[in-house]
């Protein structure tokens, strides 16, 4: 069988319980056994299990009712019915109430192990499905690190050494420097690469729902919790959890995060059941966590837990060698997507020099957005200096040593957009992000409505 499992046996027959124990005696799985439903629910209230082997005829509760209760409390746990009163009707009823399989007594150890393995595969499938749904919400981005900078090469050398370990990494740097990309790169170089990479943007989460996002919640734990939810820690089990802008986490949640990191266990909101997780943690921030510790807004003990391997990403202005490399990389990426490889665009030498003179306060993210805009607006195969000045109104004009007037840039921008959209005002307004009325007013202002 593929990995360590926690199995709970609920059966009033001592001989059956012993048969279950012996079936898994030579595996690494942990098997707990109880003789009635009350003891079973007591254990389920304290901990979580991968698979439950449940007898339908128990001395204290109705087995079918207990099955429904288990499935409602934890949909992620698979239940296998073991019963000596097997019939098609009973099996069908059990399946309708959420059982994964029905194994009639007496059974052989091999039959029981096979049923548990199938149930385990189903549980993994449920978790993987939840993970894939989460991934669909994220921007589909690659994780190739493009750089020619000696400074970045040193950083990447460090990453290649730390990635194969389970060491916690704290990535610092200005917004847009590529912290998320580096986190994904670490994951792909690690032995966990075939398991989930789950990213959490701590700056966008509503504080009241933060705990639920990280640790999950039980059904009915708060208003609106209509069903149980798997948290990001459990989703990333076996893989990597990336906490972006970790400085935004409240002190209350920091305490729970610290416990999760130290004990490798989490508790869903509204539940005292322990869930064990095996997750590699990578965190990132654009602020100084040491200063946050001094200010009392970040726990010192959590800071030291996260800062085991610090990596600081330099801003783009400190690695000018990367500007033309990144510009060409993004041009290839976006021109290929928009136009097809046979119509690829190129930068002129002057255009690349102009880009290299820009300070890029928004770093790599600003570069990416700028090149995407250039692909859309530039008419010709070659992107020239004029195209860049048009798409970047605030870029320094190296020839005249001054900035272009905003009104001139806006007039050029609207004129070029109209030409790009063949004069269709609805499409032009949409491309410019304004409504038709605003476009009409600006066209009249600049004498473009003739």
C-alpha positions in Angstrom: 0.0 0.0 0.0 1.2 3.5 -0.9 1.6 5.4 2.4 1.0 5.6 6.1 -2.8 5.5 6.9 -4.8 6.0 10.1 -7.5 3.3 10.2 -10.4 3.1 12.7 -12.3 -0.2 13.3 -15.7 0.1 14.8 -17.1 -3.5 15.5 -18.5 -5.2 18.6 -17.0 -8.6 17.6 -13.5 -9.0 19.2 -12.6 -11.7 16.6 -13.4 -9.3 13.7 -11.3 -6.5 15.4 -8.4 -8.9 15.7 -8.7 -10.0 12.1 -8.5 -6.3 11.0 -5.5 -5.7 13.2 -3.7 -8.8 11.8 -4.5 -7.8 8.2 -2.4 -4.6 8.7 0.2 -5.9 11.2 3.0 -5.9 8.6 2.2 -2.5 7.3 3.1 0.9 8.6 -0.5 1.8 9.1 -1.9 2.8 12.5 -5.0 0.8 13.4 -7.2 1.8 16.3 -10.2 -0.3 17.4 -13.4 0.3 19.4 -16.3 -2.0 20.2 -19.3 0.5 19.9 -20.5 3.6 18.2 -20.1 5.9 21.2 -16.4 5.1 21.6 -16.0 5.6 17.8 -17.5 9.0 17.8 -15.5 10.0 20.9 -12.3 9.2 19.0 -13.6 11.0 15.8 -14.1 14.0 18.0 -10.5 14.1 19.0 -8.7 13.0 15.8 -9.0 12.3 12.1 -8.7 9.1 10.2 -8.1 8.2 6.6 -10.4 5.1 6.5 -13.0 3.7 8.9 -14.1 0.1 8.9 -17.7 0.1 10.3 -20.0 -2.7 11.3 -23.7 -1.9 10.7 -25.0 -3.9 13.7 -23.6 -2.2 16.8 -25.0 -2.7 20.4 -25.6 1.0 21.1 -26.3 2.8 17.8 -27.8 2.2 14.3 -24.8 1.6 12.0 -26.5 3.3 9.1 -27.2 6.4 11.1 -23.6 6.4 12.4 -22.4 6.2 8.8 -24.4 9.3 7.9 -23.0 11.1 10.9 -19.4 10.3 10.0 -19.9 11.4 6.4 -21.4 14.6 7.5 -18.8 15.4 10.0 -15.8 14.6 7.8 -16.5 14.1 4.1 -12.8 13.4 3.4 -12.8 10.2 5.5 -13.7 7.1 3.5 -16.0 4.5 5.2 -16.0 0.8 4.4 -18.9 -1.3 5.7 -18.0 -4.7 7.1 -21.1 -6.8 7.9 -22.2 -10.4 8.3 -25.6 -9.5 7.1 -24.7 -8.8 3.6 -27.4 -8.4 1.0 -27.8 -6.3 -2.2 -30.3 -4.0 -0.5 -28.1 -3.4 2.5 -25.1 -2.7 0.3 -27.1 -0.3 -1.9 -28.4 1.5 1.1 -24.9 1.9 2.6 -23.6 3.3 -0.7 -26.5 5.8 -0.8 -25.6 6.9 2.7 -22.0 7.6 1.7 -20.1 4.3 2.2 -17.2 3.8 -0.2 -17.4 0.0 -0.2 -19.2 -3.0 1.4 -17.1 -6.0 2.5 -19.2 -9.0 3.7 -18.0 -11.1 6.6 -16.1 -13.4 6.7 -13.3 -11.7 4.7 -9.7 -12.5 4.0 -6.8 -10.2 4.9 -6.1 -9.6 1.2 -9.7 -8.6 0.6 -9.7 -6.1 3.4 -6.3 -4.6 2.4 -7.5 -4.3 -1.2 -10.7 -2.4 -0.1 -8.7 -0.1 2.1 -6.2 0.7 -0.7 -9.1 1.6 -3.0 -10.6 3.8 -0.3 -7.2 5.5 0.2 -6.9 6.2 -3.5 -10.4 7.7 -3.5 -9.4 10.0 -0.5 -6.3 11.1 -2.4 -8.5 11.8 -5.4 -10.8 14.0 -3.3 -7.9 16.0 -2.0 -6.3 16.3 -5.5 -9.6 17.5 -6.9 -9.9 20.1 -4.2 -6.3 21.2 -5.0 -6.9 21.4 -8.7 -10.0 23.5 -8.1 -7.8 25.8 -6.0 -5.2 25.9 -8.8 -7.8 27.0 -11.4 -8.3 30.1 -9.4 -4.7 31.1 -9.7 -3.0 32.7 -12.6 -1.5 30.1 -14.9 2.2 31.1 -14.7 5.4 29.3 -15.4 8.2 29.0 -12.9 11.3 29.5 -15.2 13.8 31.9 -13.6 15.2 34.2 -16.4 18.3 36.0 -15.4 21.8 37.0 -16.6 22.7 38.9 -13.4 25.6 37.7 -11.3 23.7 38.7 -8.2 20.7 36.5 -9.2 23.0 33.6 -10.1 24.4 33.6 -6.6 20.8 33.5 -5.2 19.9 30.6 -7.6 23.0 28.7 -6.5 21.8 29.0 -2.9 18.3 27.8 -3.9 19.6 24.7 -5.7 21.3 23.7 -2.4 18.4 24.4 -0.1 15.5 23.3 -2.3 16.1 19.5 -1.9 15.8 19.9 1.9 12.7 20.6 4.0 14.2 23.8 5.3 11.8 26.7 5.7 12.6 29.6 3.4 11.8 33.3 3.9 11.9 35.3 0.7 12.1 39.1 1.1 12.0 41.8 -1.6 10.0 44.6 -3.0 6.7 44.0 -4.6 7.0 42.6 -8.1 10.5 41.1 -7.8 9.2 37.6 -8.4 9.0 36.1 -4.9 6.1 33.8 -5.8 8.0 32.6 -8.9 11.0 31.8 -6.7 8.8 29.9 -4.2 7.4 27.8 -7.1 11.0 27.2 -8.4 12.0 25.9 -4.9 9.1 23.5 -5.0 9.9 22.2 -8.4 13.5 21.5 -7.4 12.5 19.7 -4.3 11.5 16.0 -3.7 8.0 17.3 -3.2 7.6 18.4 -6.8 5.0 15.8 -7.6 2.8 17.0 -4.7 0.7 20.2 -4.5 2.1 23.7 -4.5 -0.5 25.8 -2.7 -0.1 29.6 -2.5 -1.9 31.9 -0.1 -1.9 35.7 -0.6 -2.2 36.8 3.0 -2.7 40.4 1.9 -6.0 39.7 0.2 -7.7 37.5 2.8 -10.5 38.8 5.0 -9.2 38.6 8.6 -12.3 36.9 9.9 -11.9 34.1 7.3 -8.1 33.8 7.5 -8.2 30.9 9.9 -10.7 29.0 7.8 -8.5 29.5 4.7 -5.4 28.1 6.3 -6.8 25.3 8.5 -10.3 24.7 7.1 -13.6 24.6 9.0 -16.2 22.1 10.1 -19.7 22.2 8.9 -21.8 24.6 11.0 -18.7 26.1 12.7 -19.9 29.7 11.9 -22.7 31.4 9.9 -22.4 30.4 6.3 -20.4 27.3 6.9 -22.9 25.0 5.2 -20.3 22.3 4.6 -16.9 21.2 5.8 -14.0 22.8 4.1 -10.4 21.6 3.6 -7.8 24.2 4.5 -4.7 25.2 2.6 -2.4 23.2 5.1 -4.3 20.0 4.4 -4.4 20.8 0.6 -0.7 21.1 0.5 0.0 17.9 2.5 3.1 16.2 1.0 3.9 19.4 -0.9 4.7 23.0 -0.4 2.6 25.8 1.2 3.6 29.3 0.1 2.5 32.1 2.4 2.9 35.4 0.4 3.0 38.7 2.4 3.1 36.8 5.6 3.5 40.0 7.6 -0.3 40.6 7.1 -1.2 37.8 9.4 -2.8 38.8 12.7 -1.1 38.0 16.0 -3.9 35.6 16.9 -3.4 33.6 13.7 0.4 33.8 14.0 0.1 31.8 17.3 -1.9 29.0 15.5 0.5 29.1 12.5 3.4 28.7 14.9 1.8 25.6 16.5 1.1 24.1 13.0 4.7 24.6 12.0 6.1 23.2 15.3 3.7 20.3 15.8 2.8 19.5 12.1 -0.8 19.4 13.1 -3.8 21.6 12.4 -7.3 21.9 13.7 -10.3 23.0 11.6 -12.3 25.9 12.8 -15.1 24.5 15.0 -13.4 21.2 15.6 -11.0 19.8 18.2 -9.9 17.0 15.9 -6.2 16.9 15.2 -5.2 16.6 11.5 -1.6 15.7 10.9 0.1 17.4 7.9 3.5 17.0 6.2 4.1 20.4 4.5 7.2 22.3 3.5 6.7 26.0 4.3 8.0 28.9 2.2 7.0 32.5 3.2 7.5 35.9 1.6 7.1 39.5 2.5 7.9 43.0 1.1 8.3 44.3 4.6 11.0 43.9 7.3 9.8 41.2 9.7 12.6 42.1 12.1 11.2 45.6 12.4 7.7 44.2 12.7 9.0 42.1 15.7 10.4 45.2 17.3 7.0 47.0 16.7 5.2 44.1 18.4 3.1 43.3 15.3 4.9 40.0 14.5 5.8 37.2 16.9 9.5 36.8 17.5 9.3 33.0 17.8 7.4 32.6 14.5 9.9 35.0 12.8 12.8 32.7 13.8 10.8 29.6 12.6 10.3 31.2 9.2 13.7 32.8 8.8 15.7 29.6 8.8 17.0 30.3 5.3 16.5 34.0 4.3 16.7 34.9 0.6 16.5 38.5 -0.5 15.5 39.2 -4.1 17.1 42.4 -5.4 14.9 45.0 -7.3 15.2 45.1 -11.0 17.1 48.4 -10.9 19.9 46.7 -9.1 20.3 44.0 -11.8 20.2 46.0 -15.0 21.6 43.1 -17.0 18.3 41.4 -16.6 16.2 44.1 -18.2 16.8 43.3 -21.9 16.7 39.5 -21.1 13.3 39.8 -19.3 12.0 42.1 -22.1 12.8 39.5 -24.7 11.4 36.7 -22.6 8.1 38.4 -22.1 7.9 39.5 -25.7 8.4 35.9 -26.9 5.7 34.8 -24.4 3.0 37.3 -25.2 3.7 37.7 -28.9 3.5 33.9 -29.2 0.2 33.8 -27.4 -1.4 36.7 -29.2 0.0 36.3 -32.7 1.4 32.8 -33.1 5.1 31.9 -33.4 5.2 32.7 -37.1 4.5 36.4 -36.5 6.8 37.0 -33.6 7.9 40.6 -32.8 11.3 41.9 -31.9 12.8 45.0 -30.1 15.0 47.4 -31.9 18.4 48.2 -30.2 17.2 51.7 -29.3 14.0 50.3 -27.7 15.9 47.9 -25.5 18.3 50.8 -24.5 15.3 52.9 -23.5 13.8 50.1 -21.4 17.2 49.7 -19.7 17.2 53.4 -18.6 13.9 53.0 -16.8 14.1 52.4 -13.0 11.2 49.9 -13.0 9.7 50.8 -9.6 7.2 48.0 -10.1 10.0 45.5 -10.9 9.5 42.4 -12.9 5.7 42.6 -12.7 5.8 46.1 -14.2 8.1 44.8 -17.0 5.7 41.9 -17.7 2.6 44.2 -17.9 4.5 46.8 -20.1 5.6 44.2 -22.6 2.1 42.7 -22.8 0.8 46.2 -23.5 3.4 46.7 -26.2 2.5 43.5 -28.0 -1.1 44.8 -28.2 -0.4 48.3 -29.2 2.6 48.1 -31.5 1.5 47.8 -35.2 4.8 46.6 -36.7 6.9 43.5 -36.2 9.6 45.6 -34.6 8.9 47.5 -31.4 10.7 50.9 -31.5 11.4 53.7 -29.0 8.3 55.6 -30.1 6.1 52.5 -29.2 7.7 52.4 -25.8 7.2 56.1 -25.1 3.6 55.7 -26.3 2.9 52.8 -24.0 4.9 54.2 -21.0 4.0 57.9 -20.7 6.2 58.4 -17.7 9.4 56.9 -19.2 12.3 59.4 -19.5 12.9 60.7 -23.0 16.6 60.3 -23.3 16.9 62.4 -26.5 15.2 65.5 -25.1 15.9 65.0 -21.4 12.3 65.6 -20.5 9.0 63.8 -20.1 6.3 63.9 -22.8 3.2 66.0 -21.9 0.4 63.9 -20.6 -2.1 65.4 -23.0 0.2 64.5 -25.9 0.5 61.0 -24.7 -3.2 60.6 -24.2 -4.0 61.9 -27.7 -1.4 59.6 -29.3 -2.8 56.7 -27.2 -6.4 57.2 -28.3 -5.4 57.8 -31.9 -3.4 54.6 -32.0 -6.1 52.6 -30.3 -8.7 53.8 -32.9 -6.4 52.8 -35.7 -5.8 49.4 -34.0 -9.6 48.8 -33.7 -10.2 50.1 -37.3 -12.2 53.1 -36.0 -14.8 51.0 -34.1 -15.5 53.1 -31.1 -17.1 50.4 -28.9 -14.1 48.2 -29.3 -11.7 51.1 -28.8 -13.4 52.2 -25.6 -13.3 48.7 -24.3 -9.6 48.4 -25.1 -8.9 51.7 -23.3 -11.0 50.7 -20.3 -13.4 53.6 -20.6 -17.0 53.9 -21.8 -18.2 55.2 -25.2 -19.3 58.6 -23.8 -15.8 59.3 -22.3 -14.1 58.2 -25.5 -16.4 60.5 -27.5 -15.6 63.5 -25.2 -11.8 62.9 -25.5 -12.0 62.5 -29.3 -13.8 65.8 -29.5 -11.2 67.4 -27.2 -8.3 66.2 -29.3 -10.0 66.8 -32.7 -10.2 63.1 -33.5 -14.0 62.9 -34.1 -13.8 64.0 -37.7 
